Amino acid sequence: MNDRLLIGTATAAYQVEGAGGGRAPSIWDTFAARPGAILDGSDGSVACDSYHRLDEDLDLLAGLGVDAYRFSLSWPRVQPTGRGSADPAGLDYYSRLVDGLLDRGIAPMPTLYHWDLPQPLQDAGGWPVRDTALRFADYAQAAHSALGDRVTRWATLNEPWCAAFLGHGSGVHAPGIRDATAAFRAAHHLLLAHALGARAMPGADTGVVCNLYPVLPESPEFAAAARTVDEIQNGLWLDALFAGRYPEAVPRDDAHAADLPLIRGSAAWLGVNYYTPLRVGPALPDGRSVPDQRAYPGAGDFGLHPRGPLTTMAWEVDATGLEQVLLRVAAIAPDVPLYVTENGAAYPDARRLPDGSVDDQDRIAYLRSHLAAAERARAAGAPVRGYLVWSLLDNFEWAYGYTQTFGIVEVDPATRDRRPKASYRWLAAEIAARR
């Protein structure tokens, strides 16, 4: 493959923007207000305050020299109730963001949905209800009408597995529901929303972003359990998008089956978010692990067992898993371009350089090894077009609050001031060398 690998970085609206500019409430605002839902009791009401620091963040991106920036639109900022007319002020913020990127020679890669469902749609039933997918298509059309003259490549959804199974299975993400039936319904309606949203944006290069993992049994006796995890974690999305079917672990539903022809072939490209492999073994004493195995129906008989070295999220570090995932998808859909839309690691960030900036050599080693894995997959024939680091900024890490730092730029929790880490300088040098 002769074309140069696109290099960029990524963020998400609820994690960095804050509620400035009159953003309406989302399910994450409601969930974060629930006692005990967020590890440190925090929320995204201020986050990194990127709404008010737009130019500062744009200049950080320009300093990196990235080819692309992946960000998400906040649905309740664009369409406060999840239906009806778009808010001109919300669209203006994203218009300024897009123009600022283009002025700096950076390609915008917006994601329409990164988990922040407008609260009124949740009150009407949320993702387990089919109507939410129809409302998403209207939202996609509004966003495309406002920005489609300058934005070519769109993602509809980010990690629908998390929205469905962490949000409705284990309940550790918003909206905090624990109901396997609701989780599978949500999964289907998220896929339907993707397909309808793509259809609502004619002429756009529209894909969807999935978090994919190699799933490995710790011993032969856990092969069946690993197969179940794989079918829910990976097969549900890949089979529906590229084969128009659901794997055995997904309950049969005739109404859902009728939608599969629309879902099949609806992704012009696939985003792959990769962080770690999943190892399936004996049930754990406390009944859970990270990622939360309760998100897998029937998980009481097994646990997820990461091996060292681990990040501070207790995620196993294994760059070969990224290569495996990319080659697997390429074998299934050889003509579908692939983007590594998120890859990164949370570390303590305790070491400092003489100038006071974070000396995160562990993060640099992680990113270097995973970038090399993406390049190996390209060399083996996988149509990998881009690699985007998660994340530009330390930010609100969902149920973990601000206890986990993934950024290549440190954000002071009191002042929100930015300070590039050693990994920022490493990535800038890597991009410059590739050019």
QUIRAKA-V748231 format. One record per residue. N is the residue number from 1. RES is the residue in one letter. PHI is phi in radians with two decimals (NA if undefined). PSI is psi in degrees with one decimal (999 if undefined). OMEGA is omega in whole degrees, -180 to 180 (999 if undefined). Layout:
# QUIRAKA-V748231
n:N res:RES phi:PHI psi:PSI omega:OMEGA
n:N res:RES phi:PHI psi:PSI omega:OMEGA
This chain:
# QUIRAKA-V748231
n:1 res:M phi:NA psi:121.1 omega:-172
n:2 res:N phi:-1.62 psi:-21.8 omega:-178
n:3 res:D phi:-1.24 psi:143.8 omega:-178
n:4 res:R phi:-1.24 psi:141.7 omega:179
n:5 res:L phi:-1.20 psi:125.4 omega:176
n:6 res:L phi:-1.21 psi:131.7 omega:-179
n:7 res:I phi:-2.07 psi:135.5 omega:180
n:8 res:G phi:-2.74 psi:-166.0 omega:178
n:9 res:T phi:-2.53 psi:172.0 omega:-168
n:10 res:A phi:-2.53 psi:155.4 omega:171
n:11 res:T phi:-2.56 psi:-179.6 omega:174
n:12 res:A phi:-2.43 psi:148.5 omega:-170
n:13 res:A phi:-0.97 psi:-55.6 omega:-175
n:14 res:Y phi:-1.11 psi:-28.1 omega:-176
n:15 res:Q phi:-1.38 psi:-22.5 omega:-175
n:16 res:V phi:-2.20 psi:-29.1 omega:-168
n:17 res:E phi:-1.27 psi:-44.3 omega:-166
n:18 res:G phi:1.44 psi:176.2 omega:-176
n:19 res:A phi:-1.62 psi:9.9 omega:179
n:20 res:G phi:-0.97 psi:153.7 omega:179
n:21 res:G phi:1.41 psi:9.4 omega:176
n:22 res:G phi:1.46 psi:25.4 omega:177
n:23 res:R phi:-1.02 psi:134.7 omega:179
n:24 res:A phi:-1.36 psi:164.0 omega:-178
n:25 res:P phi:-1.18 psi:144.8 omega:173
n:26 res:S phi:-2.04 psi:176.6 omega:178
n:27 res:I phi:-1.09 psi:-25.0 omega:179
n:28 res:W phi:-1.32 psi:-30.5 omega:173
n:29 res:D phi:-1.11 psi:-44.3 omega:180
n:30 res:T phi:-1.14 psi:-44.2 omega:-178
n:31 res:F phi:-1.15 psi:-42.9 omega:-178
n:32 res:A phi:-1.14 psi:-24.3 omega:178
n:33 res:A phi:-1.37 psi:-9.0 omega:180
n:34 res:R phi:-1.36 psi:124.0 omega:-179
n:35 res:P phi:-0.96 psi:128.7 omega:177
n:36 res:G phi:1.50 psi:-5.8 omega:-177
n:37 res:A phi:-1.24 psi:-35.9 omega:-178
n:38 res:I phi:-1.94 psi:133.4 omega:-170
n:39 res:L phi:-0.93 psi:-42.9 omega:-178
n:40 res:D phi:-1.83 psi:11.8 omega:178
n:41 res:G phi:1.26 psi:15.7 omega:-176
n:42 res:S phi:-1.61 psi:-175.5 omega:177
n:43 res:D phi:-2.69 psi:-175.8 omega:-178
n:44 res:G phi:-1.79 psi:23.6 omega:-176
n:45 res:S phi:-1.17 psi:-29.0 omega:174
n:46 res:V phi:-2.02 psi:-42.5 omega:-180
n:47 res:A phi:0.90 psi:-127.7 omega:177
n:48 res:C phi:-1.60 psi:0.9 omega:-178
n:49 res:D phi:1.00 psi:35.3 omega:-179
n:50 res:S phi:-1.13 psi:-22.3 omega:177
n:51 res:Y phi:-1.02 psi:-40.1 omega:-179
n:52 res:H phi:-1.63 psi:-9.3 omega:-176
n:53 res:R phi:-2.05 psi:33.9 omega:-175
n:54 res:L phi:-1.01 psi:-50.9 omega:-176
n:55 res:D phi:-1.12 psi:-36.5 omega:178
n:56 res:E phi:-1.09 psi:-43.6 omega:179
n:57 res:D phi:-1.22 psi:-35.8 omega:176
n:58 res:L phi:-1.09 psi:-38.8 omega:179
n:59 res:D phi:-1.21 psi:-33.7 omega:174
n:60 res:L phi:-1.07 psi:-41.8 omega:178
n:61 res:L phi:-1.12 psi:-41.9 omega:179
n:62 res:A phi:-1.11 psi:-37.8 omega:178
n:63 res:G phi:-1.12 psi:-30.6 omega:176
n:64 res:L phi:-1.25 psi:-31.0 omega:-175
n:65 res:G phi:1.37 psi:26.4 omega:-176
n:66 res:V phi:-1.16 psi:153.7 omega:174
n:67 res:D phi:-1.40 psi:-32.3 omega:-172
n:68 res:A phi:-2.59 psi:156.1 omega:176
n:69 res:Y phi:-2.31 psi:121.9 omega:177
n:70 res:R phi:-1.73 psi:124.2 omega:179
n:71 res:F phi:-2.39 psi:169.9 omega:176
n:72 res:S phi:-2.09 psi:151.6 omega:171
n:73 res:L phi:-1.48 psi:138.5 omega:174
n:74 res:S phi:-1.46 psi:113.5 omega:180
n:75 res:W phi:-0.97 psi:-45.6 omega:-180
n:76 res:P phi:-1.29 psi:-8.3 omega:171
n:77 res:R phi:-1.44 psi:-38.5 omega:-179
n:78 res:V phi:-1.39 psi:-41.5 omega:-174
n:79 res:Q phi:-2.40 psi:86.5 omega:-166
n:80 res:P phi:-0.95 psi:-34.3 omega:-179
n:81 res:T phi:-1.76 psi:0.0 omega:-178
n:82 res:G phi:1.44 psi:6.1 omega:179
n:83 res:R phi:-2.72 psi:162.5 omega:177
n:84 res:G phi:1.45 psi:-159.5 omega:-174
n:85 res:S phi:-1.18 psi:147.7 omega:176
n:86 res:A phi:-1.35 psi:151.7 omega:178
n:87 res:D phi:-1.45 psi:117.2 omega:-179
n:88 res:P phi:-1.00 psi:-35.4 omega:-180
n:89 res:A phi:-1.16 psi:-39.2 omega:177
n:90 res:G phi:-1.13 psi:-44.9 omega:178
n:91 res:L phi:-1.13 psi:-33.9 omega:180
n:92 res:D phi:-1.10 psi:-37.9 omega:178
n:93 res:Y phi:-1.05 psi:-46.4 omega:-179
n:94 res:Y phi:-1.26 psi:-29.1 omega:174
n:95 res:S phi:-1.13 psi:-41.8 omega:177
n:96 res:R phi:-1.16 psi:-36.9 omega:177
n:97 res:L phi:-1.11 psi:-47.8 omega:-180
n:98 res:V phi:-1.09 psi:-46.5 omega:-180
n:99 res:D phi:-1.09 psi:-39.2 omega:179
n:100 res:G phi:-1.12 psi:-37.5 omega:176
n:101 res:L phi:-1.15 psi:-48.4 omega:-178
n:102 res:L phi:-1.10 psi:-37.8 omega:177
n:103 res:D phi:-1.08 psi:-26.2 omega:-180
n:104 res:R phi:-1.74 psi:9.3 omega:178
n:105 res:G phi:1.30 psi:26.8 omega:-177
n:106 res:I phi:-1.98 psi:131.3 omega:-180
n:107 res:A phi:-1.38 psi:127.0 omega:176
n:108 res:P phi:-1.34 psi:137.6 omega:176
n:109 res:M phi:-2.24 psi:78.7 omega:-177
n:110 res:P phi:-1.33 psi:145.8 omega:170
n:111 res:T phi:-1.92 psi:131.4 omega:-176
n:112 res:L phi:-1.32 psi:-34.4 omega:-175
n:113 res:Y phi:-2.37 psi:110.0 omega:173
n:114 res:H phi:-2.10 psi:55.1 omega:165
n:115 res:W phi:1.49 psi:-3.9 omega:-174
n:116 res:D phi:-1.70 psi:70.4 omega:180
n:117 res:L phi:-1.13 psi:133.1 omega:174
n:118 res:P phi:-0.97 psi:133.8 omega:-175
n:119 res:Q phi:-1.01 psi:-37.5 omega:178
n:120 res:P phi:-1.04 psi:-31.2 omega:177
n:121 res:L phi:-1.26 psi:-34.5 omega:174
n:122 res:Q phi:-1.15 psi:-39.9 omega:178
n:123 res:D phi:-1.07 psi:-26.5 omega:179
n:124 res:A phi:-1.57 psi:4.3 omega:177
n:125 res:G phi:2.22 psi:-22.4 omega:177
n:126 res:G phi:1.18 psi:-155.4 omega:-174
n:127 res:W phi:-1.17 psi:-25.2 omega:174
n:128 res:P phi:-1.15 psi:-9.1 omega:-179
n:129 res:V phi:-1.84 psi:133.3 omega:-175
n:130 res:R phi:-1.05 psi:-33.4 omega:-175
n:131 res:D phi:-1.05 psi:-27.2 omega:179
n:132 res:T phi:-1.07 psi:-35.9 omega:177
n:133 res:A phi:-1.14 psi:-35.9 omega:179
n:134 res:L phi:-1.21 psi:-38.4 omega:178
n:135 res:R phi:-1.16 psi:-35.3 omega:178
n:136 res:F phi:-1.09 psi:-40.2 omega:179
n:137 res:A phi:-1.07 psi:-39.5 omega:177
n:138 res:D phi:-1.11 psi:-42.3 omega:178
n:139 res:Y phi:-1.09 psi:-43.9 omega:179
n:140 res:A phi:-1.05 psi:-42.8 omega:180
n:141 res:Q phi:-1.09 psi:-41.9 omega:-180
n:142 res:A phi:-1.13 psi:-43.1 omega:-180
n:143 res:A phi:-1.15 psi:-42.3 omega:-180
n:144 res:H phi:-1.16 psi:-37.9 omega:179
n:145 res:S phi:-1.09 psi:-34.7 omega:-177
n:146 res:A phi:-1.44 psi:-33.4 omega:-171
n:147 res:L phi:-2.09 psi:-10.0 omega:-173
n:148 res:G phi:-1.12 psi:-16.5 omega:177
n:149 res:D phi:-1.29 psi:-16.0 omega:-178
n:150 res:R phi:-2.15 psi:-15.0 omega:-179
n:151 res:V phi:-1.94 psi:127.2 omega:180
n:152 res:T phi:-1.74 psi:-47.6 omega:-172
n:153 res:R phi:-1.80 psi:121.5 omega:-178
n:154 res:W phi:-2.13 psi:146.5 omega:164
n:155 res:A phi:-1.91 psi:136.8 omega:178
n:156 res:T phi:-1.35 psi:-56.5 omega:-173
n:157 res:L phi:-2.19 psi:150.5 omega:168
n:158 res:N phi:-1.89 psi:125.8 omega:173
n:159 res:E phi:0.76 psi:66.5 omega:179
n:160 res:P phi:-1.06 psi:-23.2 omega:175
n:161 res:W phi:-1.00 psi:-45.0 omega:-180
n:162 res:C phi:-1.13 psi:-46.3 omega:-179
n:163 res:A phi:-1.04 psi:-38.7 omega:-177
n:164 res:A phi:-1.38 psi:-53.8 omega:-167
n:165 res:F phi:-1.65 psi:-33.4 omega:171
n:166 res:L phi:-1.36 psi:-32.4 omega:180
n:167 res:G phi:-1.39 psi:-29.7 omega:-173
n:168 res:H phi:-2.21 psi:-10.1 omega:180
n:169 res:G phi:-1.73 psi:-68.6 omega:178
n:170 res:S phi:-1.44 psi:-23.4 omega:179
n:171 res:G phi:1.33 psi:14.8 omega:-179
n:172 res:V phi:-1.48 psi:-8.6 omega:172
n:173 res:H phi:-2.07 psi:163.8 omega:176
n:174 res:A phi:-1.07 psi:141.4 omega:8
n:175 res:P phi:-1.55 psi:10.2 omega:175
n:176 res:G phi:1.37 psi:37.8 omega:-179
n:177 res:I phi:-1.77 psi:143.2 omega:176
n:178 res:R phi:-2.11 psi:90.0 omega:-176
n:179 res:D phi:-2.76 psi:107.3 omega:-176
n:180 res:A phi:-1.04 psi:-38.3 omega:179
n:181 res:T phi:-1.09 psi:-43.8 omega:178
n:182 res:A phi:-1.11 psi:-35.4 omega:-180
n:183 res:A phi:-1.11 psi:-45.1 omega:179
n:184 res:F phi:-1.19 psi:-36.9 omega:176
n:185 res:R phi:-1.12 psi:-42.9 omega:178
n:186 res:A phi:-1.07 psi:-41.7 omega:180
n:187 res:A phi:-1.02 psi:-45.7 omega:-179
n:188 res:H phi:-1.14 psi:-43.6 omega:-178
n:189 res:H phi:-1.22 psi:-27.5 omega:172
n:190 res:L phi:-1.15 psi:-44.1 omega:176
n:191 res:L phi:-1.11 psi:-40.1 omega:177
n:192 res:L phi:-1.11 psi:-40.8 omega:178
n:193 res:A phi:-1.05 psi:-42.5 omega:177
n:194 res:H phi:-1.00 psi:-50.2 omega:-177
n:195 res:A phi:-1.10 psi:-43.9 omega:179
n:196 res:L phi:-1.19 psi:-37.6 omega:178
n:197 res:G phi:-1.13 psi:-42.0 omega:178
n:198 res:A phi:-1.07 psi:-40.5 omega:180
n:199 res:R phi:-1.18 psi:-27.7 omega:-179
n:200 res:A phi:-1.39 psi:-4.1 omega:-179
n:201 res:M phi:-2.11 psi:67.5 omega:-176
n:202 res:P phi:-1.05 psi:137.2 omega:179
n:203 res:G phi:1.51 psi:-10.0 omega:180
n:204 res:A phi:-1.45 psi:152.4 omega:173
n:205 res:D phi:-1.59 psi:95.8 omega:-166
n:206 res:T phi:-1.97 psi:127.0 omega:177
n:207 res:G phi:-2.25 psi:-171.5 omega:178
n:208 res:V phi:-2.44 psi:150.8 omega:-174
n:209 res:V phi:-1.96 psi:124.9 omega:-179
n:210 res:C phi:-2.13 psi:143.3 omega:172
n:211 res:N phi:-1.58 psi:114.5 omega:-173
n:212 res:L phi:-2.07 psi:150.7 omega:-174
n:213 res:Y phi:-2.51 psi:145.2 omega:160
n:214 res:P phi:-1.22 psi:136.2 omega:179
n:215 res:V phi:-2.00 psi:118.9 omega:-169
n:216 res:L phi:-2.14 psi:123.7 omega:175
n:217 res:P phi:-1.29 psi:137.6 omega:179
n:218 res:E phi:-1.22 psi:-24.6 omega:177
n:219 res:S phi:-2.73 psi:164.3 omega:-177
n:220 res:P phi:-0.99 psi:-29.3 omega:-178
n:221 res:E phi:-1.17 psi:-15.4 omega:180
n:222 res:F phi:-1.82 psi:16.3 omega:180
n:223 res:A phi:-1.10 psi:-41.3 omega:-179
n:224 res:A phi:-1.16 psi:-42.2 omega:178
n:225 res:A phi:-1.11 psi:-41.0 omega:178
n:226 res:A phi:-1.11 psi:-37.0 omega:178
n:227 res:R phi:-1.12 psi:-39.8 omega:177
n:228 res:T phi:-1.10 psi:-46.6 omega:178
n:229 res:V phi:-1.04 psi:-44.8 omega:-179
n:230 res:D phi:-1.09 psi:-40.2 omega:-178
n:231 res:E phi:-1.18 psi:-34.5 omega:180
n:232 res:I phi:-1.43 psi:-38.8 omega:-176
n:233 res:Q phi:-1.34 psi:-42.0 omega:-174
n:234 res:N phi:-2.03 psi:-51.2 omega:-171
n:235 res:G phi:-1.13 psi:-35.9 omega:-179
n:236 res:L phi:-0.92 psi:-45.7 omega:-176
n:237 res:W phi:-1.42 psi:-46.0 omega:-177
n:238 res:L phi:-1.18 psi:-42.4 omega:180
n:239 res:D phi:-1.14 psi:-41.8 omega:-179
n:240 res:A phi:-1.17 psi:-44.5 omega:-175
n:241 res:L phi:-1.25 psi:-35.9 omega:-171
n:242 res:F phi:-1.99 psi:-14.0 omega:179
n:243 res:A phi:-2.18 psi:-8.8 omega:179
n:244 res:G phi:1.20 psi:36.2 omega:178
n:245 res:R phi:-2.62 psi:168.4 omega:174
n:246 res:Y phi:-1.97 psi:147.2 omega:177
n:247 res:P phi:-1.27 psi:173.5 omega:-173
n:248 res:E phi:-1.06 psi:-31.9 omega:-176
n:249 res:A phi:-1.23 psi:-12.4 omega:-179
n:250 res:V phi:-1.61 psi:126.1 omega:-179
n:251 res:P phi:-1.02 psi:143.8 omega:179
n:252 res:R phi:-1.26 psi:138.7 omega:177
n:253 res:D phi:-2.65 psi:113.9 omega:-176
n:254 res:D phi:-1.06 psi:-37.4 omega:179
n:255 res:A phi:-1.13 psi:-39.0 omega:178
n:256 res:H phi:-1.21 psi:-39.2 omega:-180
n:257 res:A phi:-1.04 psi:-32.6 omega:-180
n:258 res:A phi:-1.17 psi:-21.3 omega:180
n:259 res:D phi:-1.52 psi:-15.7 omega:-172
n:260 res:L phi:-1.08 psi:-34.9 omega:176
n:261 res:P phi:-1.06 psi:-32.1 omega:177
n:262 res:L phi:-1.26 psi:-37.6 omega:-178
n:263 res:I phi:-1.25 psi:-38.3 omega:-179
n:264 res:R phi:-1.07 psi:129.4 omega:177
n:265 res:G phi:1.34 psi:10.6 omega:-175
n:266 res:S phi:-1.47 psi:-8.0 omega:-180
n:267 res:A phi:-1.80 psi:114.6 omega:177
n:268 res:A phi:-1.29 psi:-23.0 omega:174
n:269 res:W phi:-2.63 psi:162.7 omega:180
n:270 res:L phi:-2.15 psi:129.0 omega:171
n:271 res:G phi:-1.60 psi:134.6 omega:180
n:272 res:V phi:-2.00 psi:115.2 omega:170
n:273 res:N phi:-1.67 psi:121.2 omega:-177
n:274 res:Y phi:-2.31 psi:134.3 omega:177
n:275 res:Y phi:-2.29 psi:-35.0 omega:-169
n:276 res:T phi:-2.87 psi:156.5 omega:169
n:277 res:P phi:-1.43 psi:166.8 omega:174
n:278 res:L phi:-2.01 psi:127.0 omega:179
n:279 res:R phi:-1.98 psi:121.6 omega:-175
n:280 res:V phi:-1.75 psi:124.7 omega:-179
n:281 res:G phi:-2.54 psi:-154.5 omega:-177
n:282 res:P phi:-1.09 psi:154.8 omega:177
n:283 res:A phi:-1.02 psi:142.2 omega:-179
n:284 res:L phi:-1.51 psi:152.1 omega:-177
n:285 res:P phi:-1.01 psi:-37.1 omega:-178
n:286 res:D phi:-1.59 psi:2.2 omega:175
n:287 res:G phi:1.38 psi:9.3 omega:-180
n:288 res:R phi:-2.75 psi:166.3 omega:174
n:289 res:S phi:-2.70 psi:-172.2 omega:178
n:290 res:V phi:-2.03 psi:126.8 omega:-7
n:291 res:P phi:-1.06 psi:156.2 omega:-172
n:292 res:D phi:-1.13 psi:109.5 omega:-175
n:293 res:Q phi:-1.21 psi:-14.6 omega:178
n:294 res:R phi:-1.14 psi:-11.6 omega:176
n:295 res:A phi:-1.25 psi:-13.8 omega:180
n:296 res:Y phi:-1.75 psi:114.2 omega:179
n:297 res:P phi:-0.94 psi:134.5 omega:-179
n:298 res:G phi:1.39 psi:18.7 omega:-174
n:299 res:A phi:-1.41 psi:2.7 omega:-178
n:300 res:G phi:-1.09 psi:-21.3 omega:-176
n:301 res:D phi:-1.65 psi:-0.9 omega:-180
n:302 res:F phi:-2.57 psi:165.7 omega:177
n:303 res:G phi:-2.30 psi:169.4 omega:177
n:304 res:L phi:-1.85 psi:126.3 omega:-167
n:305 res:H phi:-2.13 psi:86.2 omega:177
n:306 res:P phi:-1.18 psi:148.0 omega:176
n:307 res:R phi:-1.89 psi:154.1 omega:179
n:308 res:G phi:-1.25 psi:158.8 omega:0
n:309 res:P phi:-1.31 psi:153.8 omega:-178
n:310 res:L phi:-2.10 psi:151.5 omega:169
n:311 res:T phi:-1.42 psi:177.6 omega:179
n:312 res:T phi:-1.25 psi:-9.0 omega:171
n:313 res:M phi:-1.48 psi:3.2 omega:-174
n:314 res:A phi:1.11 psi:32.9 omega:177
n:315 res:W phi:-1.75 psi:133.1 omega:179
n:316 res:E phi:-1.16 psi:139.2 omega:178
n:317 res:V phi:-1.66 psi:113.8 omega:-180
n:318 res:D phi:-2.68 psi:96.1 omega:-177
n:319 res:A phi:-1.17 psi:-26.1 omega:-180
n:320 res:T phi:-1.10 psi:-25.8 omega:178
n:321 res:G phi:-1.08 psi:-35.6 omega:178
n:322 res:L phi:-1.12 psi:-44.6 omega:178
n:323 res:E phi:-1.04 psi:-43.7 omega:179
n:324 res:Q phi:-1.07 psi:-44.1 omega:-179
n:325 res:V phi:-1.10 psi:-45.9 omega:-178
n:326 res:L phi:-1.10 psi:-41.1 omega:180
n:327 res:L phi:-1.21 psi:-34.5 omega:178
n:328 res:R phi:-1.10 psi:-47.9 omega:-179
n:329 res:V phi:-1.15 psi:-39.1 omega:179
n:330 res:A phi:-1.09 psi:-33.4 omega:178
n:331 res:A phi:-1.23 psi:-32.6 omega:-180
n:332 res:I phi:-1.35 psi:-43.1 omega:-175
n:333 res:A phi:-2.36 psi:75.5 omega:-171
n:334 res:P phi:-1.13 psi:-19.9 omega:-177
n:335 res:D phi:-1.75 psi:4.2 omega:-178
n:336 res:V phi:-1.67 psi:118.2 omega:179
n:337 res:P phi:-1.05 psi:144.8 omega:-179
n:338 res:L phi:-2.05 psi:139.3 omega:173
n:339 res:Y phi:-2.20 psi:130.0 omega:169
n:340 res:V phi:-1.38 psi:97.4 omega:-170
n:341 res:T phi:-1.52 psi:-16.8 omega:171
n:342 res:E phi:-2.60 psi:134.3 omega:170
n:343 res:N phi:-2.81 psi:128.1 omega:-179
n:344 res:G phi:3.12 psi:-173.8 omega:-174
n:345 res:A phi:-2.65 psi:145.8 omega:173
n:346 res:A phi:-1.65 psi:129.0 omega:178
n:347 res:Y phi:-2.36 psi:167.4 omega:-175
n:348 res:P phi:-1.12 psi:-29.0 omega:-179
n:349 res:D phi:0.98 psi:43.2 omega:-176
n:350 res:A phi:-1.59 psi:-26.8 omega:-177
n:351 res:R phi:-1.40 psi:142.2 omega:-179
n:352 res:R phi:-2.19 psi:146.3 omega:172
n:353 res:L phi:-1.47 psi:166.7 omega:-180
n:354 res:P phi:-0.97 psi:-27.8 omega:179
n:355 res:D phi:-1.44 psi:1.1 omega:178
n:356 res:G phi:1.63 psi:-8.6 omega:-179
n:357 res:S phi:-1.38 psi:157.5 omega:-178
n:358 res:V phi:-1.21 psi:131.8 omega:177
n:359 res:D phi:-1.80 psi:80.8 omega:-171
n:360 res:D phi:-1.66 psi:67.6 omega:-180
n:361 res:Q phi:-1.13 psi:-29.1 omega:178
n:362 res:D phi:-1.12 psi:-40.7 omega:178
n:363 res:R phi:-1.19 psi:-39.5 omega:178
n:364 res:I phi:-1.06 psi:-44.7 omega:179
n:365 res:A phi:-1.08 psi:-41.1 omega:178
n:366 res:Y phi:-1.06 psi:-50.8 omega:-177
n:367 res:L phi:-1.15 psi:-40.4 omega:-180
n:368 res:R phi:-1.07 psi:-43.7 omega:-177
n:369 res:S phi:-1.21 psi:-35.2 omega:-179
n:370 res:H phi:-1.36 psi:-34.6 omega:173
n:371 res:L phi:-1.09 psi:-40.0 omega:177
n:372 res:A phi:-1.12 psi:-36.9 omega:178
n:373 res:A phi:-1.13 psi:-40.3 omega:177
n:374 res:A phi:-1.10 psi:-38.9 omega:178
n:375 res:E phi:-1.17 psi:-36.9 omega:177
n:376 res:R phi:-1.12 psi:-40.5 omega:178
n:377 res:A phi:-1.10 psi:-40.0 omega:176
n:378 res:R phi:-1.06 psi:-45.4 omega:-179
n:379 res:A phi:-1.10 psi:-28.1 omega:179
n:380 res:A phi:-1.48 psi:0.7 omega:175
n:381 res:G phi:1.90 psi:-5.1 omega:178
n:382 res:A phi:-1.21 psi:135.2 omega:-176
n:383 res:P phi:-1.39 psi:61.1 omega:-178
n:384 res:V phi:-1.44 psi:120.3 omega:-175
n:385 res:R phi:-1.82 psi:-21.7 omega:-176
n:386 res:G phi:-2.74 psi:161.2 omega:179
n:387 res:Y phi:-2.44 psi:118.2 omega:-177
n:388 res:L phi:-2.10 psi:128.7 omega:-177
n:389 res:V phi:-1.42 psi:134.1 omega:168
n:390 res:W phi:-1.81 psi:115.9 omega:10
n:391 res:S phi:-2.46 psi:164.4 omega:175
n:392 res:L phi:-1.03 psi:-44.6 omega:-172
n:393 res:L phi:-2.16 psi:145.2 omega:162
n:394 res:D phi:-1.02 psi:136.3 omega:-172
n:395 res:N phi:-2.65 psi:-172.6 omega:178
n:396 res:F phi:-1.28 psi:110.2 omega:-174
n:397 res:E phi:-1.67 psi:59.1 omega:173
n:398 res:W phi:0.89 psi:-126.6 omega:-174
n:399 res:A phi:-1.13 psi:-14.1 omega:178
n:400 res:Y phi:-1.56 psi:-3.2 omega:-179
n:401 res:G phi:1.05 psi:-133.6 omega:-179
n:402 res:Y phi:-1.79 psi:22.1 omega:-178
n:403 res:T phi:-1.44 psi:-11.8 omega:-177
n:404 res:Q phi:-2.12 psi:134.1 omega:-179
n:405 res:T phi:-2.03 psi:116.2 omega:178
n:406 res:F phi:-1.85 psi:-9.4 omega:-167
n:407 res:G phi:-1.29 psi:155.6 omega:167
n:408 res:I phi:-1.63 psi:-1.8 omega:172
n:409 res:V phi:-2.20 psi:125.3 omega:177
n:410 res:E phi:-1.30 psi:140.7 omega:176
n:411 res:V phi:-2.09 psi:118.3 omega:180
n:412 res:D phi:-1.11 psi:124.0 omega:-175
n:413 res:P phi:-1.16 psi:-20.3 omega:-179
n:414 res:A phi:-1.60 psi:-43.9 omega:-174
n:415 res:T phi:-1.81 psi:-16.9 omega:-173
n:416 res:R phi:1.16 psi:14.2 omega:175
n:417 res:D phi:-1.16 psi:145.3 omega:-178
n:418 res:R phi:-1.73 psi:143.7 omega:173
n:419 res:R phi:-2.53 psi:114.9 omega:179
n:420 res:P phi:-1.03 psi:141.0 omega:177
n:421 res:K phi:-1.60 psi:173.7 omega:176
n:422 res:A phi:-1.01 psi:-33.8 omega:-180
n:423 res:S phi:-1.15 psi:-31.8 omega:175
n:424 res:Y phi:-1.08 psi:-47.0 omega:-179
n:425 res:R phi:-1.18 psi:-35.8 omega:177
n:426 res:W phi:-1.11 psi:-45.3 omega:-179
n:427 res:L phi:-1.14 psi:-39.9 omega:178
n:428 res:A phi:-1.06 psi:-41.7 omega:179
n:429 res:A phi:-1.19 psi:-37.5 omega:179
n:430 res:E phi:-1.11 psi:-43.4 omega:179
n:431 res:I phi:-1.14 psi:-44.2 omega:-179
n:432 res:A phi:-1.09 psi:-40.2 omega:-179
n:433 res:A phi:-1.14 psi:-35.5 omega:-180
n:434 res:R phi:-1.22 psi:-22.1 omega:179
n:435 res:R phi:-1.54 psi:999 omega:999
